[in-house]
Amino acid sequence: MRIAMIGTGYVGLVSGACFADFGHQVTCVDKDVGKIEALRRGEIPIFEPGLDALVASNVKAKRLDFTTDLTAPVAEADAVFIAVGTPSRRGDGHADLTYVYSAAREIAAALSGFTVVVTKSTVPVGTGDEVERLIREANPSAEVVVASNPEFLREGAAIRDFKFPDRIVVGTDDERGRKVLGDVYRPLSLNQAPLMFTARRTAELIKYAANAFLATKITFINEIADLSEKVGADVQQVARGIGLDNRIGAKFLHAGPGFGGSCFPKDTRALVKIAQDHDVQLRIVEAVLGVNDIRKRAMARKVSNAAGGNLRGKTVAVLGLTFKPDTDDMREAPSIPLVTGLLDMGAKVRAHDPVGMEQAKKELPEIEYCADPYECARGADALVIVTEWVQFRALDLARLKAEMAQPVVVDLRNIYRPEDMAAHGFTYESVGRVTT
């Protein structure tokens, strides 16, 4: 199959490389000349484990290439995937569909022969209808089917998620469209990946509903963590106890500083706006957003309390800046309101992240960046673990204590055991567990 992937962001680049690895002929298209030139040199613009090798091997095999001009790739394609950004629109929280609609118009002009145009970007319900209208308006003679194929990739595990998915959702009622996309995903049949065909609007809603539900699980266990601290319970044992119920499941029941990233905040806000446009109130989802925002802002107070209630003139070391490990993504990372709050309280902030510091400097230019955790901890009055990078899970605790001015650790990801920290002489505070 010949595939054109419009957009070389996170979704487009990972999807394009994986499709090429399946044996398809894939051309990734982007208007950013610098990005395309970098990709041709083998430079990957995002951090995703294994992606550089995957891209390189498929470029070498001549199954994957990159261009700024979509005309030829679209004209030759069996399927054209729209994988451009849909950020939150400034001011109202709606998904900004400017790039999606612009891509649709450009695709329309280049279509030749029967083609399936697929929205892979996360888009509000009904976007496929508008994409189809725009294409038919721009090119009435086009032989085209517009489908929805939402992605369910986790940053840091995207390649595995693409190749071993829980499900593949394809939204189209057109039999020819189903056949083309069935052929595109046929290599995954060996992995017994469920291919779920739905109506287009249903597929669009599945993506938003899935992210909102996962965000709800995170927010729920964070509130239970607050209660656990008050009543002397251990939230990790609570999460394990309820997660063993197969109606609930253990995933996304990890207490922490609140969710961030490129999907959950944006998509839950957009889902609320979609509902409001249709005179429906999603009170649970609205509450999830409110609780999460409050929680992220409250983490600075948690650090202050652990350090004696006053941070003015004190140095706080922050380990981990990205919203999750194995990515350099800083979008809506909990570290941003945390660090901002610490600075507002008069603290001096030093930080270290294994791969995210260059991106972090754009969001947090006023703090000091350090080469490793121990340099970061040197002379600190408190240390905060914000992102659960594997590099932070086995720190030399004796060395860490020796570097710090005061042995105060606030572990917002619960990666250490309270008894171990107490044995090393730390004042240790975590989330939803008894303070030591």
Rosetta blueprint (number, residue, H / E / L):
1 M L
2 R E
3 I E
4 A E
5 M E
6 I E
7 G L
8 T L
9 G L
10 Y H
11 V H
12 G H
13 L H
14 V H
15 S H
16 G H
17 A H
18 C H
19 F H
20 A H
21 D H
22 F L
23 G L
24 H L
25 Q E
26 V E
27 T E
28 C E
29 V E
30 D L
31 K L
32 D L
33 V H
34 G H
35 K H
36 I H
37 E H
38 A H
39 L H
40 R H
41 R L
42 G L
43 E L
44 I L
45 P L
46 I L
47 F L
48 E L
49 P L
50 G L
51 L H
52 D H
53 A H
54 L H
55 V H
56 A H
57 S H
58 N H
59 V H
60 K H
61 A L
62 K L
63 R L
64 L E
65 D E
66 F E
67 T E
68 T L
69 D L
70 L L
71 T H
72 A H
73 P H
74 V H
75 A H
76 E H
77 A L
78 D L
79 A E
80 V E
81 F E
82 I E
83 A L
84 V L
85 G L
86 T L
87 P L
88 S E
89 R L
90 R L
91 G L
92 D L
93 G L
94 H L
95 A E
96 D L
97 L L
98 T H
99 Y H
100 V H
101 Y H
102 S H
103 A H
104 A H
105 R H
106 E H
107 I H
108 A H
109 A H
110 A H
111 L L
112 S L
113 G L
114 F L
115 T E
116 V E
117 V E
118 V E
119 T E
120 K L
121 S L
122 T L
123 V L
124 P L
125 V L
126 G L
127 T H
128 G H
129 D H
130 E H
131 V H
132 E H
133 R H
134 L H
135 I H
136 R H
137 E H
138 A H
139 N L
140 P L
141 S L
142 A L
143 E L
144 V E
145 V E
146 V E
147 A E
148 S E
149 N L
150 P L
151 E L
152 F L
153 L L
154 R L
155 E L
156 G L
157 A L
158 A H
159 I H
160 R H
161 D H
162 F H
163 K H
164 F L
165 P L
166 D L
167 R L
168 I E
169 V E
170 V E
171 G E
172 T L
173 D L
174 D L
175 E H
176 R H
177 G H
178 R H
179 K H
180 V H
181 L H
182 G H
183 D H
184 V H
185 Y L
186 R H
187 P H
188 L H
189 S H
190 L H
191 N H
192 Q L
193 A L
194 P L
195 L E
196 M E
197 F E
198 T E
199 A L
200 R H
201 R H
202 T H
203 A H
204 E H
205 L H
206 I H
207 K H
208 Y H
209 A H
210 A H
211 N H
212 A H
213 F H
214 L H
215 A H
216 T H
217 K H
218 I H
219 T H
220 F H
221 I H
222 N H
223 E H
224 I H
225 A H
226 D H
227 L H
228 S H
229 E H
230 K H
231 V H
232 G L
233 A L
234 D L
235 V H
236 Q H
237 Q H
238 V H
239 A H
240 R H
241 G H
242 I H
243 G H
244 L L
245 D L
246 N L
247 R L
248 I L
249 G L
250 A L
251 K L
252 F L
253 L L
254 H L
255 A L
256 G L
257 P L
258 G L
259 F L
260 G L
261 G L
262 S L
263 C L
264 F H
265 P H
266 K H
267 D H
268 T H
269 R H
270 A H
271 L H
272 V H
273 K H
274 I H
275 A H
276 Q H
277 D H
278 H L
279 D L
280 V L
281 Q L
282 L L
283 R H
284 I H
285 V H
286 E H
287 A H
288 V H
289 L H
290 G H
291 V H
292 N H
293 D H
294 I H
295 R H
296 K H
297 R H
298 A H
299 M H
300 A H
301 R H
302 K H
303 V H
304 S H
305 N H
306 A H
307 A L
308 G L
309 G L
310 N L
311 L L
312 R L
313 G L
314 K L
315 T E
316 V E
317 A E
318 V E
319 L E
320 G L
321 L L
322 T L
323 F L
324 K L
325 P L
326 D L
327 T L
328 D L
329 D L
330 M L
331 R L
332 E L
333 A L
334 P L
335 S H
336 I H
337 P H
338 L H
339 V H
340 T H
341 G H
342 L H
343 L H
344 D H
345 M L
346 G L
347 A L
348 K E
349 V E
350 R E
351 A E
352 H E
353 D L
354 P L
355 V L
356 G L
357 M H
358 E H
359 Q H
360 A H
361 K H
362 K H
363 E H
364 L L
365 P L
366 E L
367 I L
368 E E
369 Y E
370 C L
371 A L
372 D L
373 P H
374 Y H
375 E H
376 C H
377 A H
378 R L
379 G L
380 A L
381 D L
382 A E
383 L E
384 V E
385 I E
386 V L
387 T L
388 E L
389 W L
390 V H
391 Q H
392 F H
393 R L
394 A L
395 L L
396 D L
397 L H
398 A H
399 R H
400 L H
401 K H
402 A H
403 E H
404 M L
405 A L
406 Q L
407 P L
408 V E
409 V E
410 V E
411 D E
412 L L
413 R L
414 N L
415 I L
416 Y L
417 R L
418 P H
419 E H
420 D H
421 M H
422 A H
423 A H
424 H L
425 G L
426 F L
427 T E
428 Y E
429 E E
430 S L
431 V L
432 G L
433 R L
434 V L
435 T L
436 T L
